[in-house]
């Protein structure tokens, strides 16, 4: 695996990783992360120190040239152990006509994850309601009409 530097100032490293298996998989020396996001244009892996942490302790930008294979984004992160709390930021088109609702500011759960570290709270911002994009919640009944995989 090729070793790539992601944050020169802090000396954080990530490797190319593998596209399979999906989800987070512990391997000797760290963990491989892989997620399917067909229409995405950018992905960040966020690592948290605990379930109640408001901000990530590490943000790892995945490079589409080295951390993407077809529709799969992946990276190996050295030093990750069992119990690591993580999520994703995924950027891509916001096109309701095509069923695409990417929001790079939303923290996303891993759809292939094996557990959730804390209780989820239902709120408009979590349901994908985006007043700022000119799509009022009342026009859609506050619920998504259709969501395609990866969007």
C-alpha positions in Angstrom: 0.0 0.0 0.0 1.2 3.5 -0.8 1.6 5.8 2.2 0.2 9.3 1.7 0.6 12.3 4.0 -2.7 14.1 4.7 -1.8 16.8 7.2 1.9 18.0 7.1 1.6 20.2 10.2 0.3 17.4 12.4 2.0 14.5 10.7 -1.1 12.5 10.2 -1.0 9.7 7.7 -3.4 7.6 5.7 -2.9 4.9 3.1 -4.8 3.9 0.0 -6.8 1.2 1.6 -9.1 -1.3 -0.2 -12.6 -1.0 -1.5 -13.7 -4.3 0.0 -15.0 -5.2 2.5 -17.4 -2.3 3.0 -17.6 -0.5 6.3 -14.8 -0.3 8.9 -12.6 -3.4 9.2 -9.9 -3.9 11.7 -6.7 -5.3 10.2 -3.2 -5.5 11.7 -1.9 -2.0 12.4 -5.2 -0.1 12.0 -8.5 -0.1 10.1 -9.7 -0.1 6.5 -12.7 2.2 5.8 -14.7 1.7 2.7 -18.1 3.3 1.6 -20.2 3.2 -1.6 -21.0 6.7 -2.8 -21.7 6.6 -6.6 -22.5 10.3 -7.3 -20.2 11.8 -4.7 -17.4 14.3 -5.6 -15.5 14.4 -2.3 -15.5 12.4 0.9 -14.0 13.1 4.4 -13.6 10.5 7.1 -14.1 12.0 10.5 -12.7 10.3 13.6 -14.0 11.2 17.1 -12.5 10.6 20.5 -15.8 9.7 22.1 -19.5 9.3 21.4 -20.3 12.7 22.9 -17.5 14.6 21.2 -18.9 17.7 19.4 -16.0 17.9 17.0 -13.8 15.3 15.3 -10.3 14.7 16.6 -9.2 14.0 13.0 -10.5 14.8 9.6 -9.1 12.8 6.7 -9.7 14.1 3.2 -9.9 11.2 0.8 -8.1 11.8 -2.5 -10.3 10.7 -5.5 -7.1 9.7 -7.4 -5.9 7.3 -4.7 -8.8 6.6 -2.4 -11.5 5.9 -4.9 -12.1 2.8 -6.9 -15.2 3.1 -9.2 -18.0 4.2 -6.8 -16.2 3.1 -3.6 -14.2 5.5 -1.4 -11.6 3.8 0.9 -8.6 4.4 3.1 -6.5 2.5 5.6 -5.9 4.5 8.8 -3.0 3.3 10.9 -3.4 3.1 14.7 -7.3 2.8 14.7 -8.5 0.3 17.2 -11.8 -1.3 18.1 -14.4 1.1 19.3 -13.3 4.1 17.1 -16.2 6.5 16.6 -16.3 7.8 13.0 -18.6 9.2 10.4 -18.4 10.8 6.9 -18.9 14.1 5.2 -19.9 13.5 1.5 -20.1 16.2 -1.2 -21.9 15.8 -4.4 -24.9 17.2 -6.4 -28.0 18.5 -4.8 -30.6 17.7 -7.5 -34.0 16.8 -6.3 -35.2 15.9 -9.8 -32.6 13.1 -9.8 -33.1 12.2 -6.2 -29.7 13.4 -5.2 -29.4 15.2 -1.8 -25.8 15.6 -1.0 -24.9 17.9 1.9 -21.2 18.1 2.8 -22.0 19.7 6.1 -24.0 16.7 7.4 -22.3 14.0 9.4 -23.3 10.7 7.9 -23.4 7.3 9.6 -21.6 4.4 7.8 -24.4 2.4 6.2 -22.2 -0.6 6.6 -21.4 0.1 10.3 -22.2 -2.5 12.9 -23.5 -0.3 15.7 -24.4 3.3 16.6 -22.6 4.9 19.5 -25.4 7.1 20.8 -29.1 7.8 20.5 -30.2 9.6 17.3 -32.4 12.7 17.6 -34.9 13.5 14.8 -34.6 17.1 13.7 -35.3 19.0 10.5 -31.6 19.4 9.8 -31.1 15.6 10.1 -34.0 14.9 7.8 -32.4 16.8 4.9 -34.5 19.9 5.0 -32.6 22.7 3.3 -34.3 26.0 3.5 -31.1 27.8 2.3 -31.3 26.1 -1.1 -34.7 27.4 -1.9 -36.6 24.1 -1.2 -39.0 24.9 1.6 -40.0 22.0 4.0 -43.7 22.7 3.4 -43.3 22.1 -0.3 -42.0 18.6 0.4 -44.0 17.8 3.6 -40.7 17.8 5.5 -39.8 14.3 4.2 -37.5 13.2 1.4 -39.4 12.1 -1.7 -36.9 9.7 -3.1 -33.3 9.0 -2.2 -31.0 7.0 -4.5 -28.1 5.0 -3.1 -25.1 7.2 -2.5 -27.2 10.4 -2.3 
